Amino acid sequence: MASAAEGDVGTVAELARVLRWGLEELSLNKLATSLGASEQALRLIISIFMGYPLAMFFRRYLFFKDSYLIHLFHTFTGLSIAYFNFGHQLYHSVLCVVLQFLILRLMGRTITAVLATYCFQMVYLLAGYYYTATGNYDIKWTMPHCVLTLKLIGLAVDYFDGGKDQNSLSSEQQKYAIRGVPSLLEVAGFSYFYGAFLVGPQFSMNHYMKLVQGQLTDIPGKIPNSTIPALRRLSLGLVYLVGYTLLSPHITEDYLLTEDYENHPFWFRCVYMLLWGKFVLYKYVTCWLVTEGVCILTGLGFNAFDERGKAKWDACANMKVWLFETTPRFSGTIASFNINTNAWVARYFFKRLKFLGNKELSQGLSLFFLALWHGLHSGYLVCFQMEFLIVIVEKQAASLIQESPTLRNLASITVLQPLYYLMQQTIHWLFMGYSMTAFCLFTWDKWFKVYKSIYFLGHVFFLSLLFILPYVHKAMVPRKEKLKKMG
């Protein structure tokens, strides 16, 4: 009997050992290593794709149900995703959501509430950056928190606008102004919506409430007919994911810091930076396309109908893929990339600085805000400083070509159009890669080393044009063209 019992115990122990080994083999860490990624990156990808089954559940069981059930569902799933990715550090988001609700309730629709929100939410985010920052790109709680920060600031501003006379608001402000008083559950559901909690996109409280109330559908009274549009964005996201997965082992920012890169000819260093600058953005494109598909599937992506009566599903679009891939201009890339964040900054920051009376100053301060929002590393400031400089020079160049008869005629020669396009794209992506170098390498010792290896080409090129183009404009634009422009 004893030997039989011992045998059973031994069998159970062996089974437990095998199961434990199996679980270890199936661990996310080992799976991530086998895929050549970090465990945190794998958790992020899994969480983003989990949005699809959650959206299907919402469509099937909750779409026209009571609002409180929908808010609870969004809050619970969002918190679960936060815990899966960041563990107990989810308390950072919970604290900020609860305190934001208290700010709205205790301070009301006042400018004090808006300023308190801006200060508290931004200081909390920047403190998070300060205490968690490393010299590398890490996926940590501050990643979704930066998305949440903008969401809560926008909530405070819209709540403030809701207390104003409607006639004193612009049409855009009227659209987003919150007339009612949000409950804590509504604020939590808005904040933790699973389709946008981790990487965006941004959307307003009013738009979210339309989803909860069953209004975001192309077929009134029925579940939105959005499965096919959602799958299209998902499929496109998968194409970019495959492309990034295949290229990422071969084109990396780490190579920019190697002696091998420095020892190559100057032209090779520029070409590598150009290719890397185009490719490095694909990871962002992938995440935004996949999450956009989730938003479309739930109905949040519904954006009324076009002039032909066809439903539009681009309310949560963060990418204009065709424009992104084909535009030869920096302003085109800006207009096609991270659309909702750019729209947020325009709506809640840039346009609110109208009292300064200087568009360039407002734009510069908006880019400075964006740089801080991304983090405290000097590379972010350098990247957005380059964006500011490049956009100004691009506007000067476009104005020169448009107003100079000689250059306008030269630019209109059909047979030379492909050559012009190739030249523009080369300049465009070379200096996009130049700007992204600082963005992705973070610290000054890293990006300075790379910039030094190509002789600070981007700064020299665009600063030179900034001072030269006004003189060229003066020499090449006839006086009558200038008078016509003034008239």
C-alpha positions in Angstrom: 0.0 0.0 0.0 2.8 2.4 1.0 4.7 1.7 -2.2 1.5 2.2 -4.2 0.9 5.5 -2.4 4.5 6.5 -3.0 4.1 5.7 -6.6 1.0 7.8 -6.9 2.8 10.7 -5.2 5.7 10.3 -7.6 3.3 10.3 -10.6 1.6 13.4 -9.4 5.0 15.1 -8.7 6.2 14.1 -12.2 3.0 15.4 -13.7 3.3 18.7 -11.8 6.9 19.0 -13.0 5.9 18.4 -16.6 3.0 20.9 -16.4 5.3 23.5 -14.8 7.9 22.9 -17.5 5.1 23.3 -20.1 3.9 26.5 -18.6 7.4 27.9 -18.5 7.8 27.0 -22.1 4.6 28.8 -23.0 5.5 31.8 -20.9 5.2 35.2 -22.6 8.8 35.9 -21.9 10.0 32.9 -23.8 7.5 33.4 -26.6 8.6 37.0 -27.0 12.3 36.0 -27.0 11.6 33.4 -29.8 9.9 36.2 -31.8 12.8 38.6 -31.2 10.7 41.0 -29.2 10.4 42.1 -25.5 7.7 40.6 -23.3 6.2 44.1 -22.8 6.0 44.6 -26.6 4.2 41.2 -26.9 1.8 42.1 -24.1 1.0 45.4 -25.9 0.4 43.6 -29.2 -1.8 41.0 -27.6 -3.8 43.7 -25.8 -4.4 45.7 -29.0 -5.6 42.7 -30.8 -7.8 41.7 -27.9 -9.9 44.7 -28.8 -11.5 42.7 -31.6 -13.2 40.0 -29.5 -14.1 42.6 -26.9 -15.7 44.7 -29.6 -17.6 41.7 -30.9 -18.9 41.0 -27.4 -20.0 44.6 -27.1 -21.8 44.5 -30.5 -23.5 41.2 -29.7 -24.6 41.8 -26.1 -24.3 45.4 -25.0 -24.8 47.8 -28.0 -28.3 48.9 -27.1 -28.2 48.0 -23.4 -28.3 50.4 -20.4 -25.6 53.0 -20.3 -24.2 51.9 -16.9 -23.6 48.4 -18.2 -21.5 49.8 -21.1 -19.5 52.1 -18.8 -18.9 49.2 -16.5 -17.8 47.0 -19.4 -15.4 49.6 -20.7 -14.0 50.3 -17.2 -13.5 46.7 -16.3 -11.9 45.7 -19.6 -9.6 48.8 -19.7 -8.5 48.2 -16.1 -7.8 44.5 -17.0 -5.7 45.5 -19.9 -3.8 48.0 -17.7 -3.2 45.3 -15.1 -2.1 42.7 -17.8 0.5 45.2 -19.1 1.6 47.1 -16.0 0.4 45.2 -13.0 -0.3 47.3 -9.8 1.0 50.4 -11.6 -2.5 50.8 -13.0 -3.1 52.9 -9.9 -1.5 55.9 -11.6 -4.3 56.1 -14.1 -7.0 55.4 -11.5 -5.7 58.2 -9.3 -5.7 60.7 -12.2 -9.2 59.7 -13.4 -10.7 60.0 -9.9 -8.9 63.3 -9.1 -10.0 64.7 -12.5 -13.6 63.8 -11.7 -13.2 65.7 -8.3 -11.7 68.7 -10.1 -14.8 68.9 -12.4 -17.2 68.5 -9.5 -15.5 70.8 -7.0 -14.3 73.5 -9.2 -17.1 73.4 -11.8 -17.1 75.1 -15.2 -14.3 77.5 -14.4 -11.0 78.6 -15.9 -9.5 77.5 -12.6 -10.6 74.0 -13.2 -9.1 74.1 -16.7 -5.7 75.5 -15.5 -5.7 73.0 -12.5 -6.3 70.1 -14.9 -3.5 71.2 -17.3 -1.1 71.7 -14.4 -1.9 68.5 -12.5 -2.2 66.1 -15.4 0.9 67.4 -17.2 3.0 67.5 -14.0 1.9 64.0 -13.0 2.9 62.7 -16.5 6.2 64.6 -16.5 7.0 63.3 -13.0 6.3 59.8 -14.3 8.7 60.3 -17.2 11.3 61.7 -14.8 11.2 58.7 -12.4 10.9 56.0 -15.0 13.0 57.3 -17.9 15.9 55.3 -19.2 18.1 55.7 -22.3 16.0 53.3 -24.3 12.4 53.0 -25.5 10.6 51.2 -22.7 6.9 50.2 -22.7 5.8 51.2 -19.2 2.7 52.8 -17.6 3.6 56.3 -18.9 2.8 55.1 -22.5 -1.0 54.8 -22.0 -0.9 57.6 -19.4 0.2 60.2 -22.0 -2.9 59.3 -24.0 -5.0 59.6 -20.9 -3.5 62.9 -20.0 -4.8 64.5 -23.3 -8.1 62.8 -22.9 -8.7 64.3 -19.4 -7.4 67.8 -20.3 -9.8 67.8 -23.3 -12.6 66.7 -21.0 -12.0 69.6 -18.7 -11.9 72.1 -21.5 -15.1 70.8 -23.1 -16.8 70.9 -19.7 -15.7 74.5 -19.3 -17.1 75.4 -22.7 -20.4 73.7 -21.8 -21.0 76.5 -19.3 -20.6 79.3 -21.8 -23.2 81.0 -23.9 -23.5 78.8 -27.1 -23.3 81.9 -29.3 -19.9 82.8 -27.9 -18.4 79.5 -29.0 -17.1 78.5 -32.4 -18.9 75.8 -34.3 -16.1 73.4 -33.4 -16.4 74.3 -29.7 -20.2 73.9 -29.8 -19.7 70.4 -31.2 -17.5 69.2 -28.3 -18.9 71.3 -25.4 -20.3 69.1 -22.6 -23.7 70.4 -21.4 -24.4 67.8 -18.8 -22.5 66.8 -15.7 -20.5 63.5 -16.2 -20.7 60.9 -13.5 -17.6 59.1 -12.2 -18.7 55.9 -14.0 -19.0 57.9 -17.3 -15.6 59.5 -16.9 -14.1 56.0 -16.1 -15.7 54.4 -19.1 -14.5 57.2 -21.4 -11.0 57.0 -20.0 -10.6 53.2 -20.1 -12.3 52.4 -23.4 -10.3 49.3 -24.5 -10.1 50.4 -28.1 -8.0 53.4 -27.3 -6.6 53.1 -23.8 -3.1 52.0 -24.7 -2.1 54.0 -27.9 -5.1 56.1 -28.7 -6.8 57.5 -30.7 -8.1 60.6 -29.1 -11.9 61.2 -29.1 -14.2 63.5 -27.2 -16.6 62.7 -24.3 -19.5 63.7 -26.5 -18.5 61.3 -29.2 -18.1 58.5 -26.6 -21.5 59.2 -25.1 -23.0 58.8 -28.6 -21.5 55.4 -28.7 -23.0 54.5 -25.3 -26.4 55.8 -26.4 -26.4 53.7 -29.5 -26.3 56.7 -31.9 -23.0 55.8 -33.7 -24.5 53.5 -36.3 -25.2 53.7 -40.0 -28.5 51.8 -39.6 -30.6 53.6 -36.9 -31.9 51.1 -34.4 -29.5 48.3 -35.5 -25.9 47.3 -34.9 -23.5 49.3 -37.2 -22.7 47.6 -40.5 -19.0 48.2 -39.8 -17.4 44.7 -39.9 -16.0 45.0 -43.4 -14.5 48.5 -42.9 -12.9 47.3 -39.6 -11.4 44.3 -41.2 -9.9 46.5 -44.0 -8.1 48.5 -41.4 -7.0 45.4 -39.5 -5.7 43.8 -42.7 -3.8 47.0 -43.6 -2.4 47.0 -40.1 -1.2 43.4 -40.5 0.6 44.3 -43.7 2.5 46.9 -41.9 3.1 44.5 -39.0 4.6 41.9 -41.3 6.7 44.5 -43.0 8.0 45.9 -39.7 8.7 42.3 -38.4 10.7 41.4 -41.5 12.7 44.6 -41.6 13.3 45.3 -37.9 16.2 42.9 -37.5 18.0 44.6 -40.4 17.3 48.3 -40.1 17.8 49.6 -36.5 18.6 52.9 -34.8 21.3 51.1 -32.8 23.3 50.7 -36.0 23.4 54.5 -36.3 25.6 54.5 -33.2 28.1 51.8 -34.4 31.6 52.4 -35.8 30.6 50.4 -38.9 28.1 53.1 -39.7 30.6 55.9 -39.2 33.2 54.1 -41.3 30.9 53.9 -44.3 31.0 56.7 -47.0 28.9 59.8 -46.4 26.4 58.8 -49.1 25.8 55.5 -47.5 25.1 57.1 -44.1 22.5 59.4 -45.7 20.8 56.6 -47.6 20.7 54.4 -44.5 19.1 57.2 -42.5 16.6 57.8 -45.2 15.5 54.2 -45.3 15.4 53.9 -41.5 13.4 57.1 -41.2 10.7 55.7 -43.5 10.7 52.3 -41.9 10.8 53.3 -38.2 7.4 54.8 -38.4 5.8 51.5 -39.4 5.4 50.4 -35.8 3.3 53.4 -35.0 1.3 52.9 -38.2 0.6 49.3 -37.3 -0.7 50.1 -33.8 -3.0 52.9 -35.0 -4.5 50.9 -37.9 -5.3 47.9 -35.7 -6.8 50.1 -32.9 -8.8 52.1 -35.6 -10.3 48.8 -36.7 -11.4 48.1 -33.1 -13.0 51.6 -32.9 -14.8 51.1 -36.3 -16.1 47.7 -35.2 -17.7 49.1 -32.0 -19.2 52.0 -34.0 -16.9 54.7 -32.5 -15.4 55.2 -35.9 -18.7 56.3 -37.4 -18.5 59.8 -38.8 -21.9 60.5 -40.5 -22.3 60.1 -44.3 -20.6 61.6 -47.3 -22.3 63.5 -50.1 -23.3 60.2 -51.8 -24.9 58.9 -48.7 -22.2 56.4 -47.9 -21.2 55.9 -44.3 -17.8 57.3 -43.2 -15.8 55.3 -40.6 -12.9 57.7 -40.2 -13.8 59.4 -36.9 -11.0 57.6 -35.1 -8.5 57.5 -38.0 -5.0 58.2 -36.9 -3.5 57.6 -40.3 -4.1 58.6 -43.9 -2.1 55.8 -45.4 -2.2 56.8 -49.0 -1.2 60.3 -48.2 1.5 59.1 -45.9 3.0 56.8 -48.5 2.8 59.2 -51.5 3.2 62.8 -50.2 6.6 64.4 -51.1 6.2 67.1 -48.5 6.8 67.3 -44.7 3.5 69.0 -44.2 1.8 66.1 -46.0 3.4 63.6 -43.6 2.3 65.7 -40.6 -1.2 65.8 -42.0 -1.3 62.0 -42.5 0.4 60.9 -39.3 -1.1 60.7 -35.7 -4.1 62.7 -37.0 -6.2 62.7 -33.8 -3.3 63.8 -31.6 -2.5 66.7 -34.0 -6.2 67.6 -34.1 -6.3 67.6 -30.3 -3.3 69.9 -30.0 -4.9 72.2 -32.6 -8.3 72.3 -30.8 -7.2 72.5 -27.2 -3.9 74.3 -27.4 -3.0 76.0 -30.7 -6.4 77.7 -31.2 -6.6 78.6 -27.5 -3.4 80.7 -28.0 -5.2 83.0 -30.5 -4.9 85.9 -27.9 -1.1 86.0 -28.6 -1.8 87.4 -32.0 1.1 85.5 -33.6 0.5 82.3 -35.5 4.2 81.2 -35.6 4.5 81.7 -31.9 1.4 79.7 -31.2 2.7 76.9 -33.5 6.1 77.0 -31.8 4.5 76.7 -28.3 2.2 73.9 -29.5 5.2 71.9 -30.8 7.0 72.6 -27.5 4.0 71.2 -25.6 4.0 68.1 -27.9 7.7 67.6 -27.2 7.1 67.8 -23.4 4.1 65.5 -23.7 6.3 62.9 -25.4 8.9 63.0 -22.6 11.8 64.8 -21.0 14.6 63.6 -23.3 16.3 66.3 -25.3 15.8 64.3 -28.5 12.1 65.1 -28.4 12.8 68.8 -28.3 15.3 68.6 -31.1 12.8 66.6 -33.3 10.0 69.0 -32.9 12.3 72.0 -33.3 13.4 70.4 -36.7 9.7 70.0 -37.6 9.1 73.7 -36.9 12.1 74.8 -38.9 11.3 72.4 -41.9 7.7 73.5 -42.1 8.6 77.2 -42.2 11.2 76.6 -44.9 8.8 74.4 -46.9 6.2 77.2 -46.9 8.9 79.7 -48.0 9.9 77.4 -50.9 6.3 76.8 -52.0 5.6 80.5 -51.9 8.7 81.2 -54.0 7.9 78.6 -56.6 4.2 79.8 -56.8 5.0 83.5 -57.1 8.1 83.4 -59.3 7.0 83.1 -63.0 10.4 81.5 -63.9 10.2 78.8 -61.3 6.4 78.3 -61.8 6.9 77.6 -65.5 9.9 75.3 -64.8 7.9 73.4 -62.2 5.0 72.9 -64.6 7.0 71.1 -67.3 5.3 67.7 -67.5 8.2 65.6 -68.6 10.2 66.7 -65.5 7.5 66.0 -63.0 8.8 62.4 -62.1 12.3 63.9 -61.5 10.9 66.6 -59.3 8.9 64.1 -57.3 11.9 61.8 -56.8 14.0 64.8 -55.6 11.3 65.9 -53.2 10.8 62.5 -51.8 14.6 62.0 -51.3 14.8 65.3 -49.4 11.6 64.6 -47.6 12.6 61.2 -46.2 16.2 61.9 -45.7 15.4 64.8 -43.3 12.5 63.0 -41.8 15.0 60.3 -40.8 17.3 63.1 -39.6 14.5 64.4 -37.3 13.5 60.9 -36.2 17.1 60.1 -35.2 16.8 62.5 -32.2 13.3 61.3 -31.4 14.3 57.7 -31.3 17.7 58.0 -29.7 16.4 60.2 -26.9 19.6 61.4 -25.1 21.9 64.2 -26.4 25.1 62.0 -26.4 23.5 59.6 -28.8 21.7 61.9 -31.3 24.7 64.3 -31.2 27.0 61.5 -32.2 24.9 60.6 -35.2 24.3 64.2 -36.3 28.0 64.8 -36.0 28.8 61.8 -38.2 26.8 63.4 -41.1 28.0 67.0 -40.3 24.6 68.2 -38.9 23.3 68.1 -42.4 19.7 68.8 -41.6 20.4 71.9 -39.4 22.9 73.3 -41.9 20.6 72.7 -44.9 17.4 74.2 -43.5 19.0 77.0 -41.5 20.8 78.1 -44.6 17.5 78.0 -46.6 15.7 79.9 -43.9 18.1 82.9 -44.4 18.7 82.5 -48.1 15.1 82.0 -49.5 13.9 85.5 -48.5 16.7 87.1 -50.7 16.0 84.7 -53.5 12.3 85.6 -53.3 13.1 89.3 -53.4 15.3 88.7 -56.5 13.0 86.4 -58.4 9.5 87.6 -57.7 8.5 90.7 -59.8 7.1 93.7 -58.0 3.7 93.2 -59.6 3.4 89.7 -58.1 4.2 91.1 -54.7 1.6 93.8 -55.1 -1.0 91.2 -56.3 -0.3 89.1 -53.2 -0.8 92.2 -51.0 -4.0 93.1 -52.7 
